[in-house]
Structures are given as structure tokens and as C-alpha cells.
């Protein structure tokens, strides 16, 4: 339902997350053609609906200690949407909520199973646990095949899909040793990283260099560099 004049503000804790948020919204523009009316499209695809970092949205001061937007100088917004909410620290979330005007709706989007913020607090997970009645959970993933190897591993990591009382770590290790998942996941236990598996590390180095080469080749083309960043990723502890 269209709400004429509604002011929507989009934000994310980090610059990369804000850029990805805007990219995802713009990619859905064509798919929503003919479904949304002009006013609703302007809310989400207009210049005023640009995704910003939370710091920029709240106008962090030059001393990096305070925000210009606060209880006395609230945001001009009717609906605030924050992506990657698991990255919200307690100080940042507190400042954001204080800067919302009366009657403003706040929607937090993220994965409460992810690691907590690098700063103080585990805000998003705590809110989801405290107010389950207002939590909507995405059940279908478009990133990998439902029921496939990666899906089973992801669920095992949060303790789903195993016997009652099974520990997530044991579930994960059991799957990694299961030959049935070898089509999508390769597990190499490293017992002695300095000698015994030197050939394996050399192969890993080659893979990493090949994966990041498109990024290194795109240093003069910002758009190509951003696309290259999203094409290859190394996850590490």
C-alpha cells in the first residue's frame, strides 16, 4: 500500500555493507516494474533513499566522539531500514534508536547466527531472542541448493539437523568426513602446516592468487573492481 510522502532511510554499519545494500535494491528495480506504483518506487529508488553507513546517516562529528543526530536533532524519517544488523554495536545501536523521531518504524535485517560486532554488544541476536514475536525468518536460501552439502554444513554449524543433544562441532566434523558431501566441499585436515602439508598450502596459495587476480587487474576501473571483490572470497578465522 502506498504511503505518499513517506521518508525511508537506508543504512548499514559498514561502507561495504551499505554499498551492497544499495546494489541489491537497484538490481530488484526491473523485477518490480509494474508491481510498485510511482510513489513507492520513488521511496526506494529515488536519490533520497541512498544507502548510507550508520555513521554518515547520524552525521558523526569531526571529533568522531558524537553524532549530530540525536534526541534533540532527530532524523527526518518515517521508516528506517538497517542491513547487516548483526554488525551493530551497542553504542551504535543506542545512538541510532535515540535519533529516530517519534512514530518512526525501524526494520533490522541480518543473520542473528553470525558473529557479534567487533565492538561492544551482541545487539541484533539479543533483540531477536527478547522479541521473537516480531522476528521474520527467511527459510529459503538462494545462495546454495536446499538440502545440499553447503546447506547441511551451515545448519550443522548452528546445531540444526542432528540428533537431540548433538554438539554443533561434532555434527560439522561428521559431515566433513562424509564422502557424500565431497562434491561441493573439500576438507583437508592440517596436522603439521610447516612440513607435512606444504604441497597443499602451495595449491591454496595458487587458488588465492588466481581468485584475486581480476581485482588486481581492475585497479583503474572502479566498477570492475567492485564486481571482482564480490566474485571471490576467502573466509578465515
Residue pairs with C-beta under 8 A, 6 or more apart in sequence:
2 37
2 39
2 40
3 39
3 78
4 39
6 43
6 78
6 79
7 48
7 76
7 77
7 78
7 79
8 43
8 44
8 49
8 77
8 78
8 79
8 80
8 81
9 49
9 52
9 57
9 75
9 77
9 79
9 80
9 81
10 18
10 21
10 22
10 25
10 49
10 50
10 51
10 52
10 81
10 83
11 18
11 51
11 52
11 53
11 54
11 56
11 57
11 80
11 81
11 82
11 83
11 96
12 18
12 20
12 21
12 51
12 53
12 54
12 82
12 83
12 84
12 87
13 53
13 54
13 82
13 84
13 85
13 87
13 88
13 89
13 92
13 117
14 53
14 84
14 87
15 53
17 83
17 84
17 87
18 51
18 52
18 53
18 83
19 51
19 226
20 83
20 230
21 51
21 83
21 84
22 50
22 51
25 44
25 45
25 49
25 51
26 45
29 41
29 45
32 41
36 44
42 49
43 49
51 83
54 82
54 88
54 92
54 95
54 96
55 67
55 92
57 69
57 75
57 96
58 67
58 68
58 69
58 70
58 75
58 95
58 96
58 99
59 67
59 68
59 69
60 66
60 67
60 68
61 67
61 68
67 95
67 99
69 75
69 99
70 95
70 98
70 99
71 98
71 99
73 99
74 99
74 100
74 101
75 99
75 100
75 101
75 104
76 101
77 100
77 101
77 104
78 103
78 104
78 105
79 104
79 105
79 106
79 107
80 96
80 100
80 104
80 105
80 106
80 107
81 107
81 109
82 88
82 96
82 106
82 107
82 108
82 109
83 109
83 110
84 109
84 110
85 108
85 109
85 110
85 123
85 124
86 110
86 111
86 112
86 114
86 115
86 116
86 117
86 124
86 125
87 110
87 117
87 118
88 96
88 108
88 117
88 121
88 123
88 124
89 117
89 118
89 119
89 120
89 121
89 123
90 117
90 119
90 120
90 121
90 123
91 119
91 120
91 121
92 117
92 119
93 121
93 123
96 106
97 106
100 106
108 124
108 127
110 124
112 124
112 125
112 128
112 129
113 125
113 157
113 158
116 122
116 125
117 123
128 135
140 146
141 151
143 150
144 150
144 151
144 154
144 184
145 151
148 184
149 175
149 180
149 181
149 183
149 184
149 185
150 184
150 185
152 161
152 175
152 181
153 172
153 175
153 176
153 181
153 185
155 161
156 162
156 168
156 171
156 172
156 174
156 175
157 168
157 172
158 168
159 166
159 167
159 168
159 171
161 171
162 168
162 171
175 181
176 185
176 187
177 187
188 197
188 200
190 197
190 200
191 197
193 201
208 234
211 232
211 234
212 228
212 232
214 224
214 228
214 231
214 232
215 225
215 228
215 229
215 232
217 228
218 224
218 225
218 227
218 228
219 225
